[in-house]
Amino acid sequence: MKSKAKSQPKFKQITVMFLMTLFQLLSASCVIFRDEEININLVYIFLGYIAVEWVYMTIGTAATGNDYFELEAIAFFLSGIGLTVCASFSESYAIKQLIAIGIGLVIYLVMLALLKDYNIACSLRYPAAICSLGVLALNLVLAKTVNGTFNWIDLGFFSIQPSELVKIAFILVGSVSLEKLISSVSLTKYIIFSMACVGFLFLIKDFGTALIFFFTFVLIAFMRSGDMRTIIIICAAALMGAVLIIYFKPYVANRFAAYRHVWDFIDTTGYQQTRVLIYSACGGLFGLGIGEGFLRNVYAASTDLVFGLICEEWGLIIGLALLFSFVGIAVFAIKAARASGSTFYTIAAVAAAGMLLFQLSLNVFGITDLLPLTGVTLPFVSRGGSSMLCSWGLLAYIRAAGAYFTPPAPDPKAVKIGKTKKAPPKKRGGAA
């Protein structure tokens, strides 16, 4: 009597890659031939991006011996949409976005190498925390005010938003700290670190990112400890933060005045949301065509409002496909976390997926007036190098929890005459 091992459904990598390449070539053609002549630079940009996808997948398959790269395929799909959106605005936007994707992929690979060894990740906790607070403090000194906030540092050829990079360190510090939770010491240290980060973001006036940090803190804390003291501390911190915002920054409360009443402020505080609702509805199922929408004339169309732009120009079908892609990331994170043999990888994977989903929700529901508008970007898709680097960096936590998964094979020693002994399940996880 032979036992049958239940294996994971095989990921059709070649089929998915061909379909994704076809989709990207069709999308790129709408931009390349937009002015009735071939933009050769855009041809090089898109061919280069597609080549990077194929090279990564091919080398990854050869190096690991399997083709379980669903997570990377989703990231490449989303990044490709963002690259096309940028190219539809200008060639310079596309070049910068392509560079950001390349650097993000490098960060992703470097983080996977570091996260492979838990001891290395653990040793980076204090340096990451110190560097994060130092960068945020430096932000207060060097950043220039842009639209009421000063969270951008101009480095000449490009600008960087430090708070995006701090998101990566925030999850590392939290995951290591809470994994070591034997007493209240680690939790207290993480609470102090979290409050310091949120405090700096208040001073920077980046309230949307502060809300993301707070949500992630809640998620990490409750994954490891859900006692009443933790609940009281978190609720008190949230209440204190809300009071501080309203007291010191009264103009922030004005955003809530337009919430759910954007049509009453159609030409003032509700201008962006009303245009998103109008123009995205005009796109229908298949869109008006890439580069043919009206929302692109509204401020922040390629950043904060990019989901509305995609619904208008690409159609509701692509918009829904984009949303389901993030659902796929969440499902992958849950499966990887369950199979992980370490609390650290479990916390990091779920926290990273939670941060991406929460930021997605703030972006999509904010521009459609289901939530107050906070001005956060759409991960992988919005124009912006800092956002792209952060998105790929967070993805590394999810992959690390299940980076070395291979389908379980039946143990030949377990098969005996007359009876079957179950083979022990093979661990999957980033721990070495």
C-alpha positions in Angstrom: 0.0 0.0 0.0 1.6 3.2 -1.2 1.0 6.7 0.3 0.2 9.5 -2.0 2.0 12.8 -1.2 -0.1 15.9 -1.8 2.0 18.3 -3.8 1.5 22.0 -4.5 -0.2 22.8 -7.8 2.6 23.5 -10.3 3.1 27.2 -11.3 2.9 27.4 -15.1 5.8 29.8 -15.3 6.5 29.7 -19.0 2.8 30.1 -19.8 2.4 33.0 -17.4 5.6 34.7 -18.7 4.4 34.5 -22.3 1.0 35.8 -21.5 2.5 38.6 -19.4 5.0 39.5 -22.1 2.2 39.6 -24.7 0.1 41.9 -22.4 3.1 44.2 -21.8 4.0 44.4 -25.5 0.4 45.3 -26.4 0.3 47.9 -23.7 3.7 49.3 -24.7 2.6 49.6 -28.3 -0.1 52.1 -27.3 2.6 54.4 -26.0 5.4 53.7 -28.5 3.2 54.5 -31.5 1.2 57.2 -29.9 2.5 60.1 -32.0 2.3 58.1 -35.3 6.0 57.5 -35.2 8.1 55.0 -33.3 9.7 56.3 -30.1 12.9 54.2 -30.2 13.9 55.1 -26.7 10.7 53.7 -25.3 11.3 50.5 -27.4 14.6 50.0 -25.6 13.0 50.7 -22.2 10.2 48.1 -22.6 12.4 45.5 -24.2 14.9 46.0 -21.5 12.3 45.5 -18.8 10.9 42.4 -20.4 14.4 41.0 -20.8 15.0 41.6 -17.0 11.8 39.6 -16.3 12.9 36.6 -18.4 16.5 36.7 -17.2 15.4 36.7 -13.5 12.9 33.9 -13.9 15.3 31.8 -16.0 18.2 32.2 -13.6 16.0 31.8 -10.6 14.6 28.5 -11.9 18.1 27.2 -12.7 19.5 28.3 -9.3 16.7 26.9 -7.1 15.7 23.9 -9.1 12.0 24.9 -9.1 9.8 27.4 -10.8 7.7 28.6 -7.9 7.9 32.3 -8.7 4.3 33.4 -8.4 5.2 36.3 -6.1 7.8 37.8 -8.5 5.4 37.3 -11.4 2.8 39.4 -9.7 5.4 42.1 -8.8 6.6 42.2 -12.4 3.0 42.5 -13.7 2.2 45.4 -11.4 5.6 47.1 -12.0 5.0 46.8 -15.8 1.7 48.6 -15.5 3.3 51.4 -13.6 6.1 51.6 -16.2 3.6 51.9 -19.0 1.7 54.6 -17.1 4.9 56.6 -16.6 5.8 56.2 -20.3 2.4 57.5 -21.3 3.3 60.8 -19.6 6.9 61.3 -20.6 10.0 59.4 -21.6 12.0 60.8 -18.6 9.3 59.4 -16.2 9.7 56.0 -17.9 13.5 56.0 -17.6 13.4 57.0 -13.9 10.8 54.3 -13.2 12.8 51.6 -15.0 15.9 52.6 -12.9 13.8 52.4 -9.7 12.5 48.9 -10.7 16.1 47.8 -11.3 17.3 49.1 -7.9 14.2 47.7 -6.2 15.0 44.3 -7.6 18.6 44.5 -6.4 17.3 45.5 -2.9 14.9 42.5 -3.0 17.7 40.1 -3.8 20.1 41.6 -1.2 17.4 41.4 1.5 16.7 37.8 0.6 20.3 37.0 1.1 20.3 38.8 4.5 17.0 37.3 5.6 18.2 33.8 4.8 20.1 33.8 8.1 18.0 34.8 11.1 21.1 35.6 13.1 22.2 38.2 10.5 18.7 39.7 10.4 18.6 39.8 14.2 22.0 41.7 14.3 20.6 44.4 12.0 17.8 45.3 14.4 19.5 48.1 16.3 21.4 49.5 13.3 18.1 49.6 11.3 16.3 51.4 14.2 19.1 54.0 14.7 19.4 54.6 11.0 15.6 55.0 10.6 15.3 57.6 13.3 18.5 59.4 12.0 17.1 59.5 8.5 13.7 60.9 9.6 15.5 63.5 11.8 17.7 64.4 8.8 14.5 64.7 6.7 13.4 67.6 9.0 16.6 69.5 8.2 17.1 68.9 4.5 13.7 68.3 3.0 11.8 70.9 1.0 8.1 71.7 1.4 6.0 70.1 -1.3 2.2 70.5 -1.1 2.2 71.2 2.6 4.6 68.4 3.6 8.4 68.2 3.6 9.2 64.5 3.2 11.2 64.7 0.0 15.0 65.2 -0.1 16.4 66.5 -3.4 19.6 64.7 -4.4 19.9 66.4 -7.8 19.0 63.9 -10.5 16.3 62.5 -8.4 14.4 63.0 -5.1 14.0 60.5 -2.3 11.3 60.0 0.3 13.0 58.6 3.4 9.8 57.5 5.1 9.3 54.9 2.4 12.6 53.3 3.1 12.0 53.4 6.8 8.9 51.1 6.2 11.3 48.3 5.4 13.3 48.8 8.6 10.1 49.2 10.7 9.0 45.7 9.9 12.5 44.3 10.5 12.8 45.9 13.9 9.3 44.9 14.9 9.6 41.3 13.7 12.9 40.7 15.5 11.7 42.5 18.7 8.5 40.7 19.0 10.0 37.3 18.0 12.2 37.8 21.1 9.3 38.6 23.3 10.0 36.8 26.6 9.1 39.7 28.9 7.7 43.2 28.3 11.2 44.6 27.5 11.2 43.9 23.8 7.6 45.2 23.4 8.4 48.4 25.3 11.4 49.0 23.1 9.4 48.5 20.0 6.6 50.8 21.3 9.1 53.6 21.9 10.6 53.1 18.4 7.2 53.1 16.8 6.1 56.3 18.7 9.3 58.0 17.7 8.8 57.1 14.0 5.2 58.3 14.1 6.2 61.4 15.9 8.8 62.3 13.2 6.1 61.7 10.6 3.8 64.1 12.4 6.5 66.8 12.2 7.1 66.0 8.6 3.3 66.3 8.1 3.1 62.9 6.3 0.0 61.8 8.1 -0.9 59.1 5.5 2.4 57.3 6.1 2.0 57.8 9.9 -1.3 55.9 9.7 0.3 53.1 7.8 3.0 52.8 10.4 0.5 52.7 13.2 -1.6 50.0 11.5 1.6 47.9 11.0 2.5 48.4 14.6 -0.9 47.2 15.7 -0.7 44.2 13.4 2.8 43.1 14.6 1.9 43.7 18.3 -1.2 41.6 18.2 0.4 38.8 16.2 2.8 38.3 19.1 0.9 39.5 22.2 -2.8 40.3 22.6 -3.0 41.0 26.3 -5.2 43.8 27.7 -2.2 46.0 28.5 -1.1 46.0 24.9 -4.7 46.8 23.8 -4.9 49.8 26.2 -1.5 51.1 25.1 -2.4 50.9 21.5 -5.8 52.6 21.9 -4.3 55.3 24.1 -1.6 55.9 21.5 -4.2 56.2 18.7 -6.3 58.6 20.7 -3.3 60.7 21.5 -2.2 60.8 17.9 -5.7 61.9 16.8 -5.8 64.6 19.4 -2.4 65.9 18.4 -3.2 66.0 14.8 -6.5 68.0 15.3 -4.9 70.3 17.9 -1.6 71.2 16.2 -2.7 70.8 12.5 -6.3 72.0 12.3 -6.2 72.0 8.5 -6.0 68.2 8.5 -9.5 68.1 10.0 -10.7 70.0 6.9 -10.0 66.9 4.8 -12.7 65.1 6.8 -15.1 67.9 6.1 -15.1 66.9 2.5 -15.2 63.2 3.3 -18.4 61.6 1.9 -19.4 65.1 0.7 -17.0 65.6 -2.2 -19.8 66.7 -4.5 -20.4 69.6 -2.3 -16.8 70.7 -2.7 -16.5 69.7 -6.4 -14.0 72.5 -7.3 -12.1 72.8 -4.0 -11.2 70.0 -1.5 -13.2 67.4 -3.4 -11.8 68.2 -6.8 -9.6 65.1 -7.2 -12.1 62.6 -5.9 -14.9 63.9 -8.1 -12.7 63.8 -11.2 -11.6 60.2 -10.4 -15.3 59.1 -10.0 -16.4 60.8 -13.2 -13.5 59.9 -15.5 -13.0 56.3 -14.2 -16.7 55.6 -14.8 -16.2 56.8 -18.4 -13.6 54.2 -19.0 -16.1 51.3 -18.9 -14.8 47.7 -19.0 -12.1 48.2 -21.6 -11.0 51.9 -21.2 -10.6 54.8 -23.4 -7.1 53.8 -24.5 -3.7 54.4 -22.8 -2.8 58.0 -23.0 -6.3 59.1 -24.0 -7.9 59.8 -20.6 -8.9 63.1 -19.1 -7.8 62.3 -15.6 -4.1 62.7 -16.6 -4.7 66.4 -16.6 -5.5 66.4 -12.9 -2.7 66.9 -10.4 -1.1 63.6 -9.1 -2.7 61.5 -11.8 0.4 59.3 -12.1 1.0 59.0 -8.3 -1.9 59.3 -5.9 -4.7 59.0 -8.5 -3.1 56.3 -10.6 -5.8 53.7 -9.9 -8.5 56.0 -11.3 -6.3 56.7 -14.3 -5.9 53.0 -15.0 -9.7 52.4 -14.7 -10.3 55.3 -17.2 -7.7 54.4 -19.8 -7.2 50.7 -19.3 -10.7 49.7 -18.2 -12.4 48.2 -15.2 -11.2 44.7 -16.1 -7.5 45.7 -15.7 -8.3 47.7 -12.6 -9.9 44.6 -11.0 -7.0 42.5 -12.2 -4.6 44.9 -10.4 -6.6 44.6 -7.2 -6.7 40.8 -7.4 -3.0 40.8 -7.8 -2.6 42.2 -4.3 -5.0 39.5 -3.1 -2.6 37.0 -4.6 0.3 38.6 -2.6 -1.8 38.3 0.6 -2.7 34.6 -0.1 1.0 33.8 -0.8 2.0 35.6 2.5 -0.5 33.6 4.5 0.6 30.3 3.1 4.2 31.1 3.5 3.7 32.2 7.1 1.8 29.0 8.0 4.6 26.9 6.6 7.4 28.9 8.1 9.3 27.3 10.9 10.2 30.6 12.6 8.1 33.3 14.4 10.3 36.0 12.9 9.5 35.0 9.3 5.8 34.6 10.1 5.5 38.1 11.7 7.6 39.7 8.9 5.6 38.1 6.1 2.2 38.9 7.4 3.2 42.5 8.5 4.7 43.2 5.0 1.6 41.9 3.3 -0.6 43.8 5.7 1.3 47.0 5.1 1.0 46.7 1.3 -2.8 45.9 1.5 -3.5 48.7 4.0 -1.6 51.2 1.7 -3.5 49.9 -1.3 -6.8 50.4 0.6 -5.9 54.0 1.6 -5.1 54.8 -2.0 -8.0 53.2 -3.8 -10.7 53.9 -1.2 -9.3 57.4 -0.6 -9.6 58.6 -4.2 -13.0 57.0 -4.5 -14.2 58.7 -1.3 -14.8 55.5 0.6 -12.1 56.7 3.0 -10.6 60.1 3.6 -8.0 61.1 1.1 -4.5 60.6 2.6 -2.3 61.0 -0.5 -0.4 57.7 -0.3 0.9 55.9 -3.4 -0.3 52.7 -4.9 2.5 50.1 -4.3 4.4 49.0 -7.5 2.2 51.1 -9.8 2.5 54.7 -8.8 5.2 56.8 -10.3 8.0 57.3 -7.7 11.4 55.7 -7.0 11.0 55.6 -3.3 7.7 53.9 -3.4 9.0 51.3 -5.9 12.1 50.5 -3.7 9.9 50.1 -0.6 7.4 47.8 -2.5 10.2 45.4 -3.6 11.8 45.6 -0.2 8.6 44.6 1.6 8.1 41.8 -0.9 11.4 40.2 0.3 9.9 39.5 3.7 7.0 37.6 2.1 9.3 35.6 -0.1 11.8 34.9 2.7 9.1 33.0 4.6 8.7 30.5 1.8 11.7 31.1 -0.4 13.0 27.5 -0.4 9.7 25.6 -0.8 9.8 22.4 -2.8 6.8 20.0 -3.2 7.0 17.3 -0.6 8.0 13.9 -1.9 7.1 10.5 -0.4 9.7 9.1 1.9 10.7 5.6 0.6 11.6 4.5 4.1 8.0 5.3 5.2 6.5 2.6 2.9 6.2 -0.8 4.6 4.3 -4.0 3.9 0.9 -3.9 5.3 1.1 -0.4 6.7 2.0 3.1 5.8 3.9 5.6 7.9 3.5 9.2 7.1 6.6 11.1 6.2 7.3 14.2 8.3 6.3 17.4 6.5 9.1 19.2 4.8 9.7 22.7 6.2 9.4 25.7 4.0 10.7 29.0 5.1 13.5 31.5 4.8 15.4 30.1 7.9 18.7 28.6 7.0 
